[in-house]
Amino acid sequence: MAAWQSGAHPCPSYPAAPSRCLGNRYPEILAVHRALLRTAFAAHEGREVDTQGDAIFVVFGRATQAIAAAVAIQRALAAEAWPEGGAVRVRIGVHTGEPRDAHLQGTPGGGADGPQHTFFASTYRCTLWAAAHRPRKADALMQMKYTEADFEHVSWHDCHIWGLDLRVGDPDEDDWTSDLVLDIDFITDWICPVEGGGQFRVAPATLAFHGVTDPRIMIDWGDSGFQVALHGVSIDMIERERVREQKVYLDRPYYRWSIRLNWPRAGEIAFGAVGFTQTLLAEPVPTTKQHLSLRERRRLTGS
């Protein structure tokens, strides 16, 4: 199976999540982005089999078709006249092997019938290099706090996890706190210069989920015979699903949450929660990496 993954969150000017960058234009730009991709899929006999968030999964019969579609997508995105002189950047990768996901089994040329070629297309936040260096207006303050009301407009993709804290109150003191708190580096901007390369704006933050029930933490680094040190943990995506027959917090929606990890592979933190509060602990700083160094983080947080 050959698979590729691409990504571009269209964000031409303002350093925040895509919908905040573009306001009412974000759905329009995302729709154009997806339409261009799907046109390339169809032109090269790709079959869309699934979507996850802003990712698209497409099956091809031959690797050459997947590569040709990748080239066509890059050309189409470059030729598109995006608003405000913006640009949509796409990360693409091609992989080979047998499908592991159930939704790919039984597709033409896949599973037991032989090899197949699968395309993954997802989006990331990007800011034009020139736009990112525009002076910020005095009243354009960085958003320092996010809640569940912001969920649809925030992406945690590639955000580094530094630690996890379980905060449990004492009912005898009438403290019913039941929080799961992640210590993370939040990427506020993906800065994509036209000539290639890139930078990020990253801020230390806490991501606290409230009213937590039934937590499951599944992180397995494997068995190296006690020879390999810790590897950093980062988020792939955060998903939520409404609990229909909820038993707690009956005055508001309650959700089943899943924090899927990039690494370790197949890692997941799952739980129920009523909502979250994310707080930036310092102003974002520019960096060529997607996370801060331990020394830089301590300097910014004063810890």
N, C-alpha and C positions, 0 to 999 in steps of 0.2 A: 504494500500500500504506500503510495506517495501522498503526503499531505503537506499543505502549506498554511501558514498563519500570517495574516496581515493585520495592520492596525493603523488607525488615524482618527483621533478625536479632533474634529475641526474646531479650532479656537484661534482666530486670527489676531486678537488684540488684547483683551483684558485678562489678567492673570487670575483665573478662577476655574471652576468647573465649566464644561462646554456650554450648558444652557445659560450660565451667568455671563459667559463671554459674549454670547450672541443674542441673548434675550429671546424674542419670538422667532428669530431666524434659525435657531438651532434645529428644530424639527425639520425645517425645510432643507437645510444643508445636509443633515443626516440622511434624509430621504434621497437627495441627489446622489450622495455617496453610495448608498446601497443600490440605487438604480444603475449606476455606472458599473458596479461590481457584478450585478446580476446580468447585465447585458453581455459582459465578457464571459461569464459562466456559460450562458446559452450559446454564444458564438463558438465555444470550444467544447460543446457537448458535455458540459458539467451538469450534474444533478444535485440540487440542493436537498439535503436530508435533515438538517436541523439548524436551529439558532439557539444561542445562549447569551442573553443580554444583548450586547452589540456584536456578537460573534456570529459568523455564518459558516456552516459546514457543507461542503460540496464534494461530490464524488465524481472522479474522472476515470475513464477507461484506460488511459495511457498517461505516463509521466509527461510526455511531450505536450499533451493538451493542457496539463496543469501549468507548465512553464509558459506556454503561449498565452494562457489566460492571465498569468501574472504580469507579463510584459504589456499586454493590452490594457490592463487596469492601471498600471503606472502611467502609461501614455494618456489614457483618458482623464485621469485625475490631474495631470500636469496641464492638459489642454483646456480644462474647465475654467470658466471665469467665475471665481469665488468672490463673494462680497468683501468689500473693504480691503481688497488686495490680499486676502488670506490665501492659505494653501492647505490642502489635506495631505498629510504624510501617511504612507502605508508601509508597515513592516510585513515582509513576506518570507516564509520559510517552507521548504518542501521536505517531507519525511517519507520513508518507505517502510513497509512492513505489513503484517496482517492486522486487520481491525480488531480492537478490543471492546469497543462500545457496542452495546446491543443494537442500537439503531442503525449501525453500519452493516450488521450481519444480514446476509441474504440480499444485499443490493447487487445490481448487475456487475459482475466481475469482482465481487468482494466476498469475504468470508470463505466458505467452503468451495466456492466456485472459482477461486483464484485471486490474484492480486488486484488491488484497486488503488485509485489515487484520490485522495481527499483534500479538499481545500478548506482552510479555516480562515475566516476574515473577521477581525475584530477592530475596534477603534480605540485610539488613545488621544489624549489631549495634546495638541501642538499649537505653538504660538510662533508666528513669523518672527525671525530674528530682529528685523527692523522694528516691528511693532512692539516687541517685548522690551525694547530699550527706549520707548517713548517715556517722557516724564509723566509721572502719575499725578493726576489732579489732586488738589489738597483735600477734596471731599471724597475721593475714591479710596476709602479705607479698606484694607484687607479684612475679609471676613475671618474672625478668630474663633467663632463657635458655630457648630452645625448640630442639627437635631434630626429626628426621623422625618420631619417635614422636608428636609433637603435630600432625602435618600435617592430620589430619582435623578438628581442632578450632580451627584458626587461619585467619583470613581476612586477605588483604593488599589487599583491594579499596580503591582510591583512595589507597594509600600512595605517597608521593612518593619518587622516586629522585633522589638527589643525585650519585651517582657510581658508577662500576664499576671494579673492580680485578682484574687477573689476577695471581694469586700462583703462581709456578712455582718449585719447588725445584730444587736442583742434584743430580742423581743421583750425581755424583762424590763428593759429601759424604753419600751415602746419604739424601738428602732428596727424597722422591717427591711432595711437595706439588703438587697440581694443583687449585687452588681458584678459583672465580669468586665475587667478593665484591661485593655491592651495599651502598651506603651509603644507608639509607632513613630516612624518618620513619614509625614504626609506630603505627597508630591502635589504642590499647588499648580505647577506649570510644567509642561513639556515644551521646551524652546527648540524649534527646529529651523536652523539656518538653511537658506536655499542651497548653499554650496555643500551641504552635508554635515555630518557630525551632529552635535546637539548638547544642550545643557538642560538642567532642571532647576526649579526652585523648590526647596524642601524645608519643611518646618517640623521640629519635634512636637508631638501631640499626644494626648490621651484620648482613647476611644472607649467610652464607658457604656456598656449595655445594661439596662435597668430591668428589674423584676425578672431576673434570670431563673429559669427552671431547666431541669434535665440536661445539664451540660455534658458533652462528650468531647474529649480532646484526643485526637488521633494524630500523633506526630511520631514517626518512626524513622530514625536516621540509619537503621540497619545495624548489622553486627560486623565490626571491623576487627574483632579480637582485641578491643580496647587500645587501638592504635591511632584512630582518626579523631581529631578535635571537632568541636561543634562547627556546624555550617550555619550561616545566616538563614533566617526564616522570612519569607516575604509572601504577601497576599496575591493571589490570582484574581479573585473576585469575591464580593459579598452578595449573597442572595437572601431574599426573605419570601415567606409564603404565609398568607393569613391562616391562622388556626380557626376553623369554622365552629367547632364545638368547644370553645375555650371555657376554662373553669376558674380563671383568675382575671383580675382587672376587667370586670364586666362592663365598666363604663367607657371602655376604649378598645380599639383593635389590639389583638395579641398576635405575635408572629413567631413562626419557626425560622430561625436564622442559620445560615451555613456560610462559614468563612473558609473558602477553598484556598489552598496554598500552592504557590509555585514550587516550593521546595520546603521540606522533603516532599517528593512526589506522592500524590494521593493523600496528602495530609489534609485534615479538616478539623475545624472547631465548630461544633454544632450545639444549639441550645434554643430554648424559648426565651423571648424577651418582649417587653412592651414597647421599647424604643431605645434610643441611644443619645448620648451627648458627646460630641467630639470637640475638644478644646485645643487650639494651637498654643503652645507654651512659649513661643517666640515668633518674631517675624520670619518669613521664609528667606533663605539665603541661596544664592546661585551656586551650583556645583555641577561637575561633569558626571557625577554618579547619582544613582537614584536614592541614595541614603547618605546620611551624615556619618562621619567617622565618630568613634566613641569619644575621642578627645573634643571634637567640635560640638558634639551634642551636650557634653558636660559643661562646656563653656557657655552655650546658649541658654541652658536651663539653670545654670548656677549650682549644679549638683556635684 
